[in-house]
Amino acid sequence: MSQRVAAENLPIVREGSSTVKNLVVVREYHEERDKMAVEEMEKRCEVGQRGKPSLVTDLLGDPICRVRHFPFHVMLVAEYGEGREIVGVIRACIKTVSAANTIKNVAYILGLRVSSAHRRFGIGTKLVQKIEEWCKQKGAEYAYMATNCTNEPSINLFTRKCSYTKFRTLSILVQPVHAHYKTINSRVAIVRLTPKLAEMIYHRVFTTRAEFFPKDIDTILSSKFNLGTFMAMPKKFLPQWDSKTGNLPSNFAILSVWNTKEVFRLQVKGVSKFKYACCAGSRLLDSWLPWLRLPSFPDVFRQFGIYFLHGIYKEGNCSSRLLKALCAFAHNMGRDDDGCGAVVAEVGHLDPVRDVIPHWRKFSWAEDLWCIKKISDEKYNIDGSCEPLDWMKSRPIIFVDPRDF
């Protein structure tokens, strides 16, 4: 998850020596030539302080894995000096999404890193400016980034130096995968939807209700990383429901499960022996006595992946119970996957599903801040309209693209 955050732990950028800035060249990443140098530089930029726990991200030997699956994507590197040392990187991808009853080409900027020895010289600012130029050339009208609301250095870089505006706050909800299975209400039926049917339902429930609903939702649902889309309904409704008609039950909940394990893996390092023993003990006890349903802690001290829940929606007077059953179902999928350590969702603060999704507060982010900036000079939108878009008028539901996480 640390790679998702733009400019993680990057100090406030100050214009430093012009000599240093003139020796910095920003160019596109070349996989064969730059891969090892980028990996080494990013390892030095990992989150955490000496003596404190840190969350380490392994990109599995593919520095552009986070954006590779978008049709338009790029990674830029910053080189310094005659030796062409790589001292910074940044990534971006472009997609078409819904926004305030229209559609927009937006760029998502992520994974900004600057070597600790070369910070405070404007390198971060230069990387952002260069990647904005690339996004603009590819037709993006807006660029946005996401970071934890407590990450002041990142926020200051984008809002003060690069003129981004804070416009959305979301919650990242983390549910550890326990050693025991979660119970699913026997009165709830859970059905797996085909990608085509899931696409139709998502268009029906999200097109006019949600922001950032991706135009290529079919690509997401048919991806090898998408483990399936599932709908829950009262079991008594199941005999009357016919998927071929496209009619939805009066009470239902729906979500899709995205597997990040093949894209990146996480690992917690730097914990004390006492904490390690407590976590391992809770897991062992839960394995021995599963009927106690202890809230055991997963083995996050070895590399693990996460299941990301997306396309979460509920409708009807008993839909909260149905959504809880779906979340338990996703948890049990993770329980059967030895490499899954947590089930994660990201939703808007006013989204009706927020208070229903099970999570541990200690490991969740109450406020994930999104900032945005208009980068296009075009007066007309891609749908032909010329009305200015007011991003401050928030819709309660935001569709978080699992490829962004």
Solvent accessible surface area in square Angstrom, and as a share of the most:
residue,aa,sasa,rsa
1,M,22,0.10
2,S,9,0.06
3,Q,8,0.03
4,R,4,0.01
5,V,19,0.11
6,A,0,0.00
7,A,0,0.00
8,E,24,0.11
9,N,70,0.36
10,L,5,0.02
11,P,30,0.19
12,I,62,0.32
13,V,4,0.02
14,R,143,0.52
15,E,97,0.44
16,G,31,0.30
17,S,52,0.33
18,S,73,0.47
19,T,88,0.51
20,V,22,0.13
21,K,65,0.28
22,N,122,0.62
23,L,73,0.36
24,V,5,0.03
25,V,62,0.36
26,V,24,0.14
27,R,52,0.19
28,E,101,0.45
29,Y,27,0.10
30,H,82,0.37
31,E,76,0.34
32,E,162,0.73
33,R,155,0.57
34,D,3,0.02
35,K,68,0.29
36,M,162,0.72
37,A,47,0.36
38,V,0,0.00
39,E,55,0.24
40,E,90,0.40
41,M,1,0.00
42,E,14,0.06
43,K,140,0.59
44,R,124,0.45
45,C,6,0.04
46,E,47,0.21
47,V,40,0.23
48,G,34,0.33
49,Q,119,0.53
50,R,243,0.89
51,G,77,0.74
52,K,119,0.50
53,P,71,0.45
54,S,22,0.14
55,L,42,0.21
56,V,34,0.20
57,T,14,0.08
58,D,48,0.25
59,L,19,0.09
60,L,69,0.34
61,G,29,0.28
62,D,31,0.16
63,P,2,0.01
64,I,18,0.09
65,C,9,0.05
66,R,8,0.03
67,V,0,0.00
68,R,85,0.31
69,H,82,0.37
70,F,5,0.02
71,P,106,0.66
72,F,103,0.43
73,H,57,0.26
74,V,8,0.05
75,M,6,0.03
76,L,10,0.05
77,V,0,0.00
78,A,0,0.00
79,E,15,0.07
80,Y,56,0.21
81,G,14,0.14
82,E,175,0.78
83,G,72,0.69
84,R,125,0.46
85,E,83,0.37
86,I,12,0.06
87,V,0,0.00
88,G,0,0.00
89,V,0,0.00
90,I,0,0.00
91,R,0,0.00
92,A,0,0.00
93,C,1,0.00
94,I,10,0.05
95,K,15,0.06
96,T,30,0.18
97,V,1,0.01
98,S,13,0.08
99,A,0,0.00
100,A,42,0.33
101,N,132,0.68
102,T,21,0.12
103,I,66,0.34
104,K,3,0.01
105,N,33,0.17
106,V,0,0.00
107,A,0,0.00
108,Y,1,0.00
109,I,0,0.00
110,L,1,0.00
111,G,0,0.00
112,L,1,0.00
113,R,10,0.03
114,V,3,0.02
115,S,4,0.03
116,S,77,0.49
117,A,79,0.61
118,H,24,0.11
119,R,44,0.16
120,R,111,0.40
121,F,57,0.24
122,G,5,0.05
123,I,3,0.02
124,G,2,0.02
125,T,10,0.06
126,K,57,0.24
127,L,0,0.00
128,V,0,0.00
129,Q,91,0.40
130,K,77,0.32
131,I,0,0.00
132,E,18,0.08
133,E,88,0.40
134,W,32,0.11
135,C,0,0.00
136,K,88,0.37
137,Q,146,0.65
138,K,88,0.37
139,G,36,0.34
140,A,1,0.01
141,E,10,0.04
142,Y,15,0.06
143,A,0,0.00
144,Y,2,0.01
145,M,0,0.00
146,A,0,0.00
147,T,0,0.00
148,N,26,0.13
149,C,45,0.27
150,T,107,0.62
151,N,12,0.06
152,E,114,0.51
153,P,37,0.23
154,S,0,0.00
155,I,15,0.07
156,N,18,0.09
157,L,0,0.00
158,F,0,0.00
159,T,33,0.19
160,R,179,0.65
161,K,77,0.33
162,C,7,0.04
163,S,77,0.50
164,Y,8,0.03
165,T,70,0.41
166,K,108,0.46
167,F,15,0.06
168,R,12,0.04
169,T,46,0.27
170,L,0,0.00
171,S,0,0.00
172,I,10,0.05
173,L,6,0.03
174,V,10,0.06
175,Q,15,0.07
176,P,5,0.03
177,V,2,0.01
178,H,6,0.03
179,A,9,0.07
180,H,10,0.04
181,Y,99,0.38
182,K,52,0.22
183,T,97,0.56
184,I,53,0.27
185,N,51,0.26
186,S,91,0.59
187,R,160,0.58
188,V,9,0.05
189,A,7,0.06
190,I,44,0.22
191,V,31,0.18
192,R,158,0.58
193,L,9,0.04
194,T,83,0.48
195,P,71,0.44
196,K,168,0.71
197,L,25,0.13
198,A,0,0.00
199,E,49,0.22
200,M,71,0.32
201,I,1,0.00
202,Y,0,0.00
203,H,74,0.33
204,R,117,0.43
205,V,2,0.01
206,F,3,0.01
207,T,64,0.37
208,T,101,0.59
209,R,102,0.37
210,A,0,0.00
211,E,3,0.01
212,F,3,0.01
213,F,9,0.04
214,P,0,0.00
215,K,141,0.60
216,D,37,0.19
217,I,0,0.00
218,D,70,0.36
219,T,67,0.39
220,I,1,0.00
221,L,7,0.04
222,S,78,0.50
223,S,29,0.19
224,K,162,0.69
225,F,11,0.05
226,N,16,0.08
227,L,45,0.22
228,G,7,0.06
229,T,5,0.03
230,F,8,0.03
231,M,0,0.00
232,A,0,0.00
233,M,0,0.00
234,P,8,0.05
235,K,102,0.43
236,K,147,0.62
237,F,46,0.19
238,L,67,0.33
239,P,115,0.72
240,Q,145,0.64
241,W,47,0.16
242,D,67,0.35
243,S,42,0.27
244,K,188,0.80
245,T,80,0.46
246,G,6,0.05
247,N,99,0.51
248,L,44,0.22
249,P,15,0.09
250,S,78,0.50
251,N,16,0.08
252,F,0,0.00
253,A,0,0.00
254,I,0,0.00
255,L,0,0.00
256,S,0,0.00
257,V,0,0.00
258,W,11,0.04
259,N,16,0.08
260,T,2,0.01
261,K,39,0.16
262,E,100,0.45
263,V,16,0.09
264,F,4,0.02
265,R,74,0.27
266,L,1,0.00
267,Q,37,0.17
268,V,32,0.18
269,K,99,0.42
270,G,51,0.49
271,V,40,0.23
272,S,59,0.38
273,K,184,0.78
274,F,156,0.65
275,K,112,0.48
276,Y,108,0.41
277,A,60,0.46
278,C,66,0.40
279,C,25,0.15
280,A,48,0.37
281,G,37,0.35
282,S,37,0.24
283,R,66,0.24
284,L,91,0.45
285,L,79,0.39
286,D,0,0.00
287,S,63,0.40
288,W,168,0.59
289,L,55,0.28
290,P,56,0.36
291,W,170,0.60
292,L,92,0.46
293,R,126,0.46
294,L,48,0.24
295,P,91,0.57
296,S,0,0.00
297,F,38,0.16
298,P,6,0.04
299,D,59,0.30
300,V,13,0.07
301,F,32,0.13
302,R,114,0.42
303,Q,71,0.32
304,F,15,0.06
305,G,2,0.02
306,I,1,0.00
307,Y,9,0.04
308,F,1,0.00
309,L,3,0.02
310,H,5,0.02
311,G,5,0.05
312,I,12,0.06
313,Y,15,0.06
314,K,41,0.17
315,E,68,0.31
316,G,35,0.34
317,N,147,0.76
318,C,31,0.19
319,S,2,0.02
320,S,41,0.27
321,R,82,0.30
322,L,0,0.00
323,L,0,0.00
324,K,108,0.46
325,A,6,0.05
326,L,0,0.00
327,C,8,0.04
328,A,9,0.07
329,F,59,0.24
330,A,0,0.00
331,H,1,0.00
332,N,24,0.12
333,M,44,0.19
334,G,1,0.01
335,R,82,0.30
336,D,102,0.53
337,D,27,0.14
338,D,110,0.57
339,G,18,0.17
340,C,10,0.06
341,G,3,0.03
342,A,8,0.06
343,V,7,0.04
344,V,1,0.00
345,A,0,0.00
346,E,6,0.03
347,V,6,0.03
348,G,4,0.04
349,H,70,0.31
350,L,141,0.70
351,D,9,0.05
352,P,79,0.50
353,V,3,0.02
354,R,66,0.24
355,D,125,0.65
356,V,16,0.09
357,I,7,0.04
358,P,46,0.29
359,H,60,0.27
360,W,61,0.21
361,R,212,0.77
362,K,175,0.74
363,F,72,0.30
364,S,23,0.15
365,W,76,0.27
366,A,67,0.52
367,E,72,0.32
368,D,3,0.01
369,L,16,0.08
370,W,5,0.02
371,C,0,0.00
372,I,8,0.04
373,K,49,0.21
374,K,104,0.44
375,I,17,0.09
376,S,14,0.09
377,D,116,0.60
378,E,119,0.54
379,K,172,0.73
380,Y,139,0.53
381,N,19,0.10
382,I,76,0.39
383,D,72,0.37
384,G,54,0.52
385,S,41,0.27
386,C,79,0.47
387,E,122,0.55
388,P,122,0.77
389,L,28,0.14
390,D,65,0.34
391,W,15,0.05
392,M,105,0.47
393,K,150,0.64
394,S,66,0.43
395,R,39,0.14
396,P,63,0.39
397,I,17,0.08
398,I,12,0.06
399,F,6,0.02
400,V,8,0.04
401,D,3,0.02
402,P,2,0.01
403,R,17,0.06
404,D,6,0.03
405,F,4,0.01
